[in-house]
Amino acid sequence: MIDSKKFINFLKINNISFYCGVPDSILKDFSNEIVKTKGVKHIIAPNEGLAISLAAGYSLSTDKLPCVYLQNSGLGNTINPISSIIHKKVYSIPLLLLIGWRGSPNIKDEPQHKVKGLITKSLLKLLGIKYTEISSDLKKIKNLINYAKTNNKPVAILVKKNQFKNKKSNIKISKGILRSDFISTLLNLIKKKTKIISTTGFTSRELFQLRSFKNYKLSKDFYMVGGMGHASSLALGVSISNKNEIICLDGDGALLMHLGSMNLIGHLANKNFKHIIFNNYCHESVGSQSTYSENINFKLLSKSLGYKTYFRIDNNSQLKKILKKFLKTNGPTMLEVKTKIGSLDNLMRPKKLIKLKNDFKNF
Ligand SMILES: Cc1ncc(C[n+]2csc(CCOP(=O)(O)OP(=O)(O)O)c2C)c(N)n1
């Protein structure tokens, strides 16, 4: 097992002191450790493509090697800036990628990770990125870093599950209501034919678990097990050609990942579209790293983009009253729910995805 603190020290010795990326559960300990490390610059980016561009800008202004960390599911977001800016045949900019390798062969994982896991190495090869798997043999990594510097090319280190030691991190104290309390109340109030599209991470897992255990039979859900940041666009696509009420359950991290979807919703969505944001100011599902969303005014943002109304729930005492009002409005409407950190115990994961899809379509 690799100790994140020692690994970051090793990178420091190799003159790497700029980090940016999108959080990942495999790299949780690593990113938490960077936050504690003095003398480094650390930026949590809204999506992996932007992290690449930030790092490229840093490299241009300092001539030092930046480190970009990401889950392999975010490799898709990096392909454009890597192939059209960073690549040896374009501007030839060196980067060190640290990639959490979900779905790596022979390790049990979810279907959405299996697909990307199997093609991760091939994708890196296609992009011309030399890589190695992390190990305690730091000489290999040192050689890779030197290769990036001398050839002005991106290189990558792949990290499988449980390769970084997982130290306990302090649980943040936060205000608001529990996501699961909100979902239970919502499931009791929605109409029979309402469709819910839920975002990646704990939101989909909690919705699935509450449906399964409490046997709420009304409505059918579509769980975005992958495709982080795409729930609202998928929901918009469903709503345009469907008369039923469509509710998108989103996270602040996921919404910020592809914020352009809000503009489309404001511009195009019909009155059946309702957008709920669980704002806990962090990526709770992968370790509660900040999303920098404390200062966003979702009221002004949603109104300026064409949403008709905006509601906010801060605590349990307001929950039912405001939720009922929100459900009665004509969309596109936004409801921001200040959500406190904490999720159901023994969280389940949506299974039998093709059946779930067919149920959703046929409902
Ligand atoms: C493209 C991509 N990047 C990173 C991840 C890893 N990931 C899964 S859930 C999640 C956090 C989502 O944050 P938010 O939307 O705020 O929801 P919360 O976890 O707080 O409920 C992240 C970063 C991913 N699944 N896909």
The ligand as a MOL file (V3000), in Angstrom:
LIG
                    3D

  0  0  0     0  0            999 V3000
M  V30 BEGIN CTAB
M  V30 COUNTS 26 27 0 0 0
M  V30 BEGIN ATOM
M  V30 1 C -16.7600 12.1370 -15.1350 0
M  V30 2 C -16.7110 11.7070 -13.6980 0
M  V30 3 N -15.8380 12.2810 -12.8630 0
M  V30 4 C -15.7700 11.9010 -11.5610 0
M  V30 5 C -16.6090 10.9300 -11.0860 0
M  V30 6 C -16.5400 10.4730 -9.6400 0
M  V30 7 N -17.7170 10.9290 -8.8870 0 CHG=1
M  V30 8 C -18.8050 10.1410 -8.6570 0
M  V30 9 S -19.9680 10.8840 -7.7470 0
M  V30 10 C -19.0430 12.2660 -7.5970 0
M  V30 11 C -19.4710 13.4270 -6.7560 0
M  V30 12 C -20.7220 14.1040 -7.2080 0
M  V30 13 O -20.8900 15.2760 -6.4640 0
M  V30 14 P -22.3210 15.9340 -6.3130 0
M  V30 15 O -22.9770 15.9840 -7.6280 0
M  V30 16 O -22.1700 17.2190 -5.5830 0
M  V30 17 O -23.1500 14.8920 -5.4590 0
M  V30 18 P -22.8740 14.3330 -3.9600 0
M  V30 19 O -21.8360 13.2930 -4.0970 0
M  V30 20 O -22.4650 15.4850 -3.1060 0
M  V30 21 O -24.1980 13.7550 -3.5670 0
M  V30 22 C -17.8240 12.1570 -8.2870 0
M  V30 23 C -16.7910 13.2200 -8.3690 0
M  V30 24 C -17.5170 10.3540 -11.9970 0
M  V30 25 N -18.3850 9.4010 -11.6430 0
M  V30 26 N -17.5410 10.7580 -13.2780 0
M  V30 END ATOM
M  V30 BEGIN BOND
M  V30 1 1 1 2
M  V30 2 1 2 3
M  V30 3 2 2 26
M  V30 4 2 3 4
M  V30 5 1 4 5
M  V30 6 1 5 6
M  V30 7 2 5 24
M  V30 8 1 6 7
M  V30 9 2 7 8
M  V30 10 1 7 22
M  V30 11 1 8 9
M  V30 12 1 9 10
M  V30 13 1 10 11
M  V30 14 2 10 22
M  V30 15 1 11 12
M  V30 16 1 12 13
M  V30 17 1 13 14
M  V30 18 2 14 15
M  V30 19 1 14 16
M  V30 20 1 14 17
M  V30 21 1 17 18
M  V30 22 2 18 19
M  V30 23 1 18 20
M  V30 24 1 18 21
M  V30 25 1 22 23
M  V30 26 1 24 25
M  V30 27 1 24 26
M  V30 END BOND
M  V30 END CTAB
M  END
